[in-house]
Amino acid sequence: MGLPKQMAGAAGPRPSSDGDVQELAGMPLERLREEIRHDLFQQFVPFMNRYVIDHEQGGFMTQLNPDGTHPDDTKNTWFQGRGLWVYSYLYNHFGHDPEYLAVARKTFDLIMRSKPSGENQMWPAKLSREGKALTPPQLTIGADVSIAEGLAEYSKATGDLQHWNLAKEILLKCVRQYDRPDYAPTSLPSITDRSRSTFRAPEPRAWQ
């Protein structure tokens, strides 16, 4: 989602005479809100619904070509946690749409199929489409932190305190892992300049 042209190079928040902020980046707040709402609900959500959400097995297809096809059906675990947070948040804050909750629920079910068995064990980095672990447990905490964030928001959406407690357990496990003297996380794979410049998403009208 790119910034509107009129926002490029614009100044920061502009307060009114009474101190309330009326503009941000040269755009009135009401107009900026509508721009963001349009990008979210008219572009991002339809795109996710058509190309990324796995309506059959749950979760999100994380391998995606510019034309919307999938080179394979594996799923990155950290993305599932973040997606759980996004759709739980959409449900909690934008009208309690049952479709958002359904996506979150199926994502939760997918994540739980690969729940680590050991007290200090991390989630695997990659899952099959059905949610089976394709890699050994990770030595780093990134995916588990994303899952904990998703569970915390999902707990609010469902009213189930068990999800909240599980999120806390996961974060405490991550703290224990992080505090180990031999903890040495590697960098996440970077997106190359070439991939940034060549990726083109389908036209918005094709997402509906």
BAFI-3210 file (N, C-alpha, C; in Angstrom, 3 decimals, decimal comma, padded with zeros to 6 digits):
// residues 208
n [1|2|3|4|5|6|7|8|9|10|11|12|13|14|15|16|17|18|19|20|21|22|23|24|25|26|27|28|29|30|31|32|33|34|35|36|37|38|39|40|41|42|43|44|45|46|47|48|49|50|51|52|53|54|55|56|57|58|59|60|61|62|63|64|65|66|67|68|69|70|71|72|73|74|75|76|77|78|79|80|81|82|83|84|85|86|87|88|89|90|91|92|93|94|95|96|97|98|99|100|101|102|103|104|105|106|107|108|109|110|111|112|113|114|115|116|117|118|119|120|121|122|123|124|125|126|127|128|129|130|131|132|133|134|135|136|137|138|139|140|141|142|143|144|145|146|147|148|149|150|151|152|153|154|155|156|157|158|159|160|161|162|163|164|165|166|167|168|169|170|171|172|173|174|175|176|177|178|179|180|181|182|183|184|185|186|187|188|189|190|191|192|193|194|195|196|197|198|199|200|201|202|203|204|205|206|207|208]
n.u [000,863|000,914|001,937|-000,242|000,282|000,242|001,170|003,835|006,913|005,732|005,010|005,146|002,746|000,147|-000,896|-003,957|-005,135|-006,002|-004,469|-005,117|-004,440|-004,884|-004,075|-002,015|001,034|000,398|-002,218|-005,695|-006,981|-009,380|-009,639|-007,326|-007,874|-009,990|-008,651|-006,897|-008,762|-010,014|-007,858|-007,402|-009,898|-010,902|-008,814|-006,582|-007,912|-009,728|-007,759|-006,281|-008,325|-008,851|-006,380|-004,569|-005,562|-006,165|-008,875|-009,705|-007,892|-007,137|-005,348|-002,671|-001,523|001,734|003,527|003,691|002,986|003,240|000,915|-000,947|-000,900|000,400|003,639|004,367|002,791|003,556|003,719|004,768|005,547|005,660|004,166|001,636|001,055|001,051|-000,996|-003,134|-003,300|-003,995|-006,566|-008,049|-007,893|-009,191|-011,760|-012,303|-012,302|-013,614|-016,516|-017,195|-017,303|-018,336|-016,938|-014,271|-013,627|-013,941|-011,822|-009,697|-010,171|-009,807|-007,147|-005,980|-006,539|-004,939|-002,341|-002,151|-001,858|000,796|001,898|004,547|005,963|007,712|008,652|010,367|010,586|010,575|008,293|008,180|009,782|008,500|005,499|003,427|000,719|-001,412|-000,701|001,295|004,519|007,340|009,950|012,621|012,185|012,601|015,534|015,353|013,289|011,367|009,042|007,477|006,944|005,332|003,154|002,278|001,429|-000,691|-002,377|-003,051|-004,661|-006,613|-007,749|-009,200|-011,097|-012,540|-013,202|-012,049|-010,117|-008,108|-006,585|-005,282|-003,740|-002,097|-000,686|000,818|002,385|003,908|005,363|006,869|008,411|009,877|011,359|012,972|014,443|015,703|017,333|019,297|022,800|023,909|022,278|021,863|020,562|020,012|019,954|016,873|015,874|016,533|014,638|015,449|016,725|016,065|013,793|012,053|011,707|010,601|008,260|004,831|001,644|-001,598|-004,074|-006,253|-008,991|-009,243|-009,326|-011,737]
n.v [-001,179|001,955|005,321|008,132|010,441|013,124|013,028|012,524|013,675|015,565|017,709|017,010|016,144|018,597|020,851|022,398|025,687|025,217|023,141|020,543|017,908|018,335|017,694|015,294|014,620|016,456|015,944|016,076|014,593|013,107|012,539|011,056|008,877|007,711|007,034|005,043|003,204|002,476|001,259|-000,894|-002,357|-002,505|-003,325|-004,790|-006,791|-008,131|-009,142|-010,874|-012,668|-013,911|-014,887|-015,667|-016,651|-019,874|-021,487|-024,052|-025,737|-024,042|-021,195|-019,492|-019,182|-018,917|-018,796|-017,143|-016,200|-013,407|-013,517|-014,615|-017,358|-020,317|-021,353|-023,462|-025,284|-024,878|-023,487|-020,692|-020,529|-018,243|-016,411|-017,436|-016,968|-014,161|-013,677|-014,759|-012,866|-010,561|-011,151|-011,719|-009,235|-007,642|-008,710|-008,031|-005,234|-004,168|-004,384|-007,024|-009,101|-012,235|-013,697|-012,909|-013,942|-016,631|-017,146|-016,642|-018,661|-021,045|-020,708|-020,787|-023,482|-024,752|-023,926|-025,158|-027,799|-028,317|-027,850|-027,508|-030,224|-030,302|-028,539|-026,362|-026,213|-024,943|-023,743|-025,288|-023,984|-024,188|-025,357|-028,009|-027,820|-028,871|-028,457|-029,947|-030,417|-029,483|-028,942|-029,122|-028,217|-024,722|-022,803|-020,253|-017,453|-016,067|-016,973|-018,097|-015,898|-014,392|-016,128|-016,121|-013,438|-013,488|-015,346|-013,975|-011,862|-013,371|-014,601|-012,482|-012,206|-014,590|-014,837|-016,713|-017,662|-019,524|-019,347|-016,945|-017,562|-019,524|-017,954|-016,402|-018,421|-019,203|-016,853|-016,631|-018,910|-018,124|-016,040|-017,485|-018,932|-016,875|-015,805|-017,638|-018,368|-019,293|-018,471|-017,445|-015,901|-016,102|-013,947|-013,057|-014,226|-011,905|-009,718|-009,445|-006,701|-007,109|-008,781|-007,044|-005,104|-006,440|-007,728|-007,715|-007,120|-008,586|-006,754|-004,557|-004,853|-007,483|-008,832|-009,048]
n.w [000,000|-001,099|-000,243|-000,686|-003,379|-002,636|-000,101|-000,120|000,911|002,507|005,340|008,931|011,563|011,791|014,026|015,175|016,179|018,764|019,560|018,792|016,488|013,085|010,536|008,825|007,394|005,416|004,738|005,448|008,435|008,327|005,605|005,214|006,826|005,373|003,027|003,955|004,939|002,549|001,166|002,865|003,046|000,444|-001,130|000,196|001,891|000,019|-001,747|-000,072|000,550|-001,872|-002,888|-000,856|001,673|002,905|002,426|002,719|004,263|006,254|007,639|005,886|002,569|001,822|-000,237|-003,149|-006,454|-008,812|-010,376|-008,763|-008,476|-006,823|-006,188|-004,536|-001,835|000,779|004,120|005,928|009,328|011,037|009,607|009,825|012,499|012,524|010,732|012,157|014,188|012,660|011,519|013,781|015,010|013,097|013,361|016,046|016,030|013,822|013,341|014,075|012,155|011,128|009,199|009,376|011,876|011,362|009,623|011,370|013,275|011,817|011,186|013,712|014,354|012,436|013,232|015,742|015,127|014,839|017,273|019,592|021,464|023,615|026,642|026,290|023,606|020,273|017,692|014,416|011,434|009,001|007,507|006,196|003,815|005,189|007,780|008,996|010,460|008,609|008,986|011,444|014,971|015,559|016,480|017,171|018,232|016,787|015,232|017,253|018,894|017,167|016,964|019,621|019,865|018,044|019,328|021,666|020,721|019,493|021,689|022,778|020,787|020,907|023,547|025,130|027,713|027,778|025,467|025,863|028,119|027,017|025,186|026,981|028,146|025,949|025,414|027,791|027,540|025,306|026,398|028,182|026,310|024,915|026,870|027,204|027,278|024,919|022,929|019,687|017,331|013,809|010,924|009,355|006,111|003,556|001,445|-001,819|-003,807|-006,404|-006,344|-005,082|-007,026|-009,210|-008,515|-009,082|-008,105|-008,816|-010,712|-008,909|-009,553|-010,206|-007,865|-006,676]
ca.u [000,000|001,769|001,398|-000,753|001,306|000,259|001,803|005,275|007,694|004,945|005,434|004,569|001,430|-000,095|-001,933|-004,781|-004,837|-006,277|-003,522|-005,517|-003,862|-005,880|-003,489|-000,821|001,694|-000,255|-003,553|-006,644|-007,053|-010,546|-009,341|-006,313|-008,567|-010,742|-007,663|-006,424|-009,893|-010,188|-006,769|-007,557|-011,087|-011,161|-007,671|-005,867|-008,761|-010,118|-006,583|-006,026|-009,414|-008,800|-005,095|-003,678|-006,238|-006,479|-010,215|-009,935|-007,077|-006,873|-004,079|-002,363|-000,553|002,780|004,316|002,745|003,489|002,531|-000,404|-001,829|-000,684|001,303|004,675|004,182|001,739|004,076|003,290|005,711|004,851|005,529|003,093|000,362|000,825|000,693|-002,331|-004,090|-003,496|-004,677|-007,990|-008,675|-008,005|-010,271|-013,022|-012,503|-012,368|-014,319|-017,863|-017,410|-017,687|-018,057|-015,977|-012,942|-013,434|-013,802|-010,440|-008,844|-010,380|-009,151|-005,710|-005,648|-006,541|-003,757|-001,155|-002,117|-001,468|002,257|002,312|005,694|005,645|008,592|008,396|011,202|010,720|009,975|007,560|008,994|009,734|007,675|004,449|002,728|-000,568|-002,308|-000,247|002,312|005,856|008,241|011,304|012,777|011,901|013,575|016,356|015,081|011,977|010,515|007,731|006,708|006,460|004,208|002,020|001,777|000,675|-001,947|-003,225|-003,557|-005,779|-007,655|-008,422|-010,195|-012,167|-013,340|-013,530|-011,494|-008,912|-007,074|-005,696|-004,473|-002,760|-001,128|000,178|001,774|003,327|004,831|006,287|007,810|009,351|010,768|012,286|013,965|015,320|016,493|018,295|020,362|024,074|024,261|021,267|022,485|019,672|020,499|019,084|015,849|016,211|016,135|014,038|016,444|016,265|015,495|012,433|011,240|011,433|009,921|006,956|003,669|000,421|-002,683|-004,848|-007,273|-010,317|-009,250|-009,361|-013,102]
ca.v [000,000|003,126|006,586|009,030|011,346|014,402|012,840|012,387|014,862|016,550|017,942|016,143|016,543|020,033|021,122|023,594|026,695|024,686|022,067|019,265|017,638|018,349|017,132|014,470|014,514|017,331|015,468|016,099|013,279|012,371|012,019|010,021|007,698|007,088|006,419|003,806|002,279|001,960|000,334|-002,095|-003,164|-002,654|-003,914|-005,822|-007,896|-008,963|-009,855|-011,983|-013,630|-014,670|-015,494|-016,029|-017,462|-021,255|-021,684|-025,476|-026,289|-023,025|-020,485|-018,621|-019,655|-017,891|-018,785|-016,518|-015,571|-012,166|-013,748|-015,207|-018,794|-020,699|-022,277|-024,641|-025,050|-024,815|-022,310|-020,214|-020,514|-016,891|-015,738|-017,913|-016,218|-012,772|-013,695|-014,964|-011,564|-009,626|-011,429|-011,543|-007,790|-007,165|-009,101|-007,309|-003,782|-003,715|-004,874|-008,423|-009,867|-013,661|-014,235|-012,691|-014,891|-017,966|-017,240|-016,749|-019,965|-022,073|-020,500|-021,331|-024,944|-025,151|-023,705|-026,105|-029,139|-028,461|-027,326|-028,243|-031,118|-030,035|-027,295|-025,293|-026,431|-023,920|-024,193|-025,422|-022,807|-024,387|-026,362|-028,431|-027,149|-029,412|-028,059|-030,840|-029,828|-029,877|-028,651|-029,338|-027,032|-023,656|-022,414|-018,838|-017,233|-015,181|-017,543|-018,287|-014,588|-014,052|-016,968|-015,617|-012,211|-013,888|-015,993|-012,963|-011,173|-014,380|-014,777|-011,418|-012,451|-015,756|-014,797|-017,924|-017,325|-020,525|-018,848|-015,906|-018,240|-020,163|-016,883|-016,068|-019,536|-019,153|-015,728|-016,976|-019,850|-017,344|-015,319|-018,462|-019,244|-015,676|-015,575|-018,647|-017,781|-019,747|-018,046|-016,608|-015,966|-015,669|-012,958|-013,558|-014,008|-010,580|-009,607|-008,796|-005,549|-007,595|-009,235|-005,875|-004,315|-007,190|-008,227|-006,890|-007,773|-008,485|-005,528|-004,623|-005,280|-008,944|-009,432|-009,107]
ca.w [000,000|-001,193|000,251|-001,722|-003,889|-001,918|001,189|-000,283|001,241|003,249|006,717|009,935|012,072|011,849|015,025|015,033|017,199|020,098|019,854|018,207|015,170|012,025|009,328|008,949|006,096|004,454|004,391|006,566|009,070|007,856|004,272|005,377|007,347|004,290|002,129|004,576|004,967|001,185|000,859|003,675|002,790|-000,984|-001,809|000,940|002,309|-001,128|-002,252|000,839|000,458|-003,123|-003,233|000,244|002,684|002,552|002,964|002,953|005,340|007,262|007,538|004,759|001,591|001,900|-001,468|-004,070|-007,672|-009,125|-010,974|-007,778|-008,349|-005,748|-006,637|-003,695|-000,845|002,141|004,878|006,932|010,613|011,584|008,879|010,368|013,737|012,203|010,135|013,244|014,837|011,756|011,353|015,090|015,218|012,231|013,986|017,308|015,907|012,626|013,125|014,453|010,970|011,384|008,238|009,933|012,966|010,768|009,141|012,553|013,917|011,013|011,321|015,025|014,256|011,665|014,057|016,850|014,654|014,944|018,571|020,135|022,581|024,734|027,363|025,750|022,166|019,418|016,523|013,198|010,566|007,810|007,621|004,990|003,681|006,198|009,110|009,537|010,489|007,525|009,429|012,885|015,784|015,376|017,614|017,397|018,853|015,986|014,902|018,481|019,324|016,290|017,352|020,906|019,589|017,436|020,332|022,593|020,071|019,265|022,966|022,891|019,814|021,295|024,956|025,736|028,457|027,530|024,419|026,507|028,957|026,128|024,675|028,037|028,263|024,817|025,599|028,864|026,921|024,442|027,276|028,639|025,182|024,600|027,947|027,197|026,832|023,573|021,955|018,653|016,170|012,510|010,280|008,458|004,700|003,094|000,115|-002,658|-004,581|-007,649|-006,107|-004,772|-008,216|-010,242|-008,097|-009,395|-007,685|-009,790|-010,682|-007,853|-010,004|-010,301|-006,533|-006,156]
c.u [000,899|001,113|000,847|000,314|001,392|000,922|003,323|005,977|006,947|005,444|004,731|003,223|001,296|-001,217|-002,733|-004,422|-005,086|-005,408|-003,894|-004,902|-004,981|-005,381|-002,291|-000,253|000,954|-001,655|-004,473|-006,854|-008,241|-010,298|-008,315|-006,952|-009,330|-009,813|-007,224|-007,540|-010,126|-009,117|-006,931|-008,711|-011,403|-009,998|-007,065|-006,761|-009,247|-008,949|-006,289|-007,077|-009,291|-007,505|-004,321|-004,346|-006,510|-007,821|-010,505|-009,207|-006,832|-005,516|-003,919|-001,296|000,528|003,709|003,403|003,462|002,702|001,137|-001,375|-001,701|000,365|002,347|004,738|003,190|002,253|003,677|004,346|004,970|004,642|004,387|001,732|000,027|000,397|-000,695|-003,420|-004,367|-004,325|-006,174|-008,730|-008,877|-009,112|-011,626|-013,316|-012,817|-013,172|-015,598|-018,147|-017,952|-017,349|-017,068|-014,541|-012,649|-013,251|-012,385|-009,489|-008,963|-009,678|-007,626|-005,225|-005,563|-005,305|-002,499|-001,037|-001,729|000,029|002,773|003,465|005,308|006,492|008,344|009,155|011,403|009,980|009,156|008,517|008,833|008,727|006,718|003,990|001,399|-001,535|-001,880|000,765|003,683|006,708|009,703|011,401|012,375|012,994|014,374|016,130|013,605|010,976|009,132|006,871|006,164|005,260|002,965|001,422|000,960|-000,682|-002,906|-003,825|-004,762|-006,940|-008,431|-009,496|-011,382|-013,094|-013,831|-012,992|-010,160|-007,789|-006,082|-004,758|-003,372|-001,696|-000,170|001,235|002,818|004,369|005,839|007,294|008,841|010,360|011,789|013,374|014,960|016,254|017,590|019,398|021,664|024,456|023,232|021,902|021,644|020,353|019,510|018,045|016,281|015,700|015,490|015,017|015,855|015,579|014,046|011,515|010,808|010,611|008,545|005,872|002,418|-000,624|-003,423|-005,970|-008,613|-010,413|-009,376|-010,772|-013,692]
c.v [001,228|004,364|007,412|010,034|012,624|014,293|012,789|013,709|015,903|016,658|016,981|016,644|018,059|020,316|022,363|024,560|026,187|023,481|020,722|019,111|017,548|017,695|016,273|014,271|015,306|016,922|015,565|014,695|012,448|011,766|010,903|008,734|006,966|006,419|005,065|002,772|001,668|000,925|-000,977|-002,961|-003,372|-003,296|-005,078|-007,020|-008,730|-009,755|-011,069|-013,066|-014,505|-015,461|-016,093|-016,933|-018,862|-021,596|-023,155|-025,979|-025,297|-022,386|-019,762|-019,245|-018,585|-017,877|-018,322|-015,889|-014,297|-012,363|-014,431|-016,711|-019,074|-021,689|-023,545|-024,291|-025,089|-023,484|-021,952|-020,013|-019,108|-016,141|-016,180|-017,178|-014,788|-012,705|-013,922|-013,651|-010,633|-009,899|-011,422|-010,060|-007,206|-007,508|-008,247|-005,833|-003,283|-004,526|-006,311|-009,250|-011,340|-014,270|-014,029|-013,701|-016,307|-018,174|-017,423|-018,129|-021,073|-021,941|-021,031|-022,852|-025,446|-025,036|-024,782|-027,514|-029,374|-027,928|-028,154|-029,075|-030,830|-028,671|-026,122|-025,415|-025,352|-024,557|-024,399|-024,192|-022,957|-025,544|-026,806|-027,686|-027,604|-029,067|-028,985|-030,170|-030,382|-029,648|-028,943|-028,085|-025,984|-023,421|-020,956|-018,646|-016,490|-015,735|-017,688|-016,967|-014,169|-014,856|-016,489|-014,342|-012,540|-014,508|-014,987|-012,237|-012,127|-014,660|-013,717|-011,675|-013,571|-015,683|-015,991|-017,599|-018,332|-020,045|-017,774|-016,547|-018,942|-019,131|-016,501|-017,167|-019,503|-018,027|-016,004|-017,981|-019,112|-016,562|-016,268|-018,782|-018,078|-015,454|-016,625|-018,035|-018,184|-019,337|-017,083|-016,681|-015,476|-014,701|-013,663|-013,340|-012,658|-010,667|-008,830|-007,615|-005,998|-008,037|-008,065|-005,159|-005,068|-007,677|-007,218|-007,667|-007,664|-007,157|-005,639|-005,151|-006,799|-009,612|-009,669|-010,505]
c.w [000,000|-000,629|-000,897|-002,116|-003,075|-000,561|001,087|000,014|002,038|004,678|007,656|010,398|012,198|012,844|014,671|016,144|018,613|020,443|019,287|016,818|014,142|010,735|009,694|007,560|005,021|004,065|005,611|007,128|008,561|006,481|004,342|005,890|006,245|003,277|002,678|004,618|003,582|000,862|001,619|003,191|001,315|-001,735|-001,020|001,271|001,122|-001,709|-001,378|000,677|-000,780|-003,297|-002,061|001,279|002,133|003,194|003,271|004,200|006,477|007,077|006,217|003,870|001,454|000,696|-002,599|-005,251|-007,950|-009,718|-010,017|-007,636|-007,274|-006,271|-005,799|-002,603|000,584|002,795|005,920|008,252|011,146|010,911|009,402|011,664|013,475|011,572|011,162|013,959|013,947|011,725|012,690|015,379|014,346|012,836|015,217|017,109|014,707|012,410|013,499|013,283|011,196|010,396|008,728|011,037|012,427|010,243|010,318|013,184|013,133|011,085|012,662|014,973|013,512|012,522|015,132|016,406|014,760|016,274|019,131|021,344|023,812|025,356|026,776|024,247|021,386|018,294|015,346|012,317|009,436|008,030|006,246|004,915|004,777|007,622|009,741|009,457|009,359|007,889|010,924|013,656|015,613|016,657|017,978|017,753|017,978|015,707|016,137|019,016|018,476|016,657|018,672|020,717|018,989|018,436|021,305|021,993|019,818|020,543|023,175|021,967|020,270|022,731|025,723|026,387|028,228|026,474|024,975|027,362|028,121|025,549|025,710|028,199|027,146|024,985|026,709|028,361|026,046|025,264|027,775|027,532|024,888|025,629|028,002|026,680|025,413|022,524|020,970|017,395|014,910|011,903|009,429|007,019|004,235|001,724|-000,757|-003,389|-005,857|-007,431|-005,772|-006,050|-009,247|-009,821|-008,456|-008,998|-008,788|-009,640|-009,639|-008,332|-010,113|-008,955|-006,041|-006,344]
res [m|g|l|p|k|q|m|a|g|a|a|g|p|r|p|s|s|d|g|d|v|q|e|l|a|g|m|p|l|e|r|l|r|e|e|i|r|h|d|l|f|q|q|f|v|p|f|m|n|r|y|v|i|d|h|e|q|g|g|f|m|t|q|l|n|p|d|g|t|h|p|d|d|t|k|n|t|w|f|q|g|r|g|l|w|v|y|s|y|l|y|n|h|f|g|h|d|p|e|y|l|a|v|a|r|k|t|f|d|l|i|m|r|s|k|p|s|g|e|n|q|m|w|p|a|k|l|s|r|e|g|k|a|l|t|p|p|q|l|t|i|g|a|d|v|s|i|a|e|g|l|a|e|y|s|k|a|t|g|d|l|q|h|w|n|l|a|k|e|i|l|l|k|c|v|r|q|y|d|r|p|d|y|a|p|t|s|l|p|s|i|t|d|r|s|r|s|t|f|r|a|p|e|p|r|a|w|q]
***
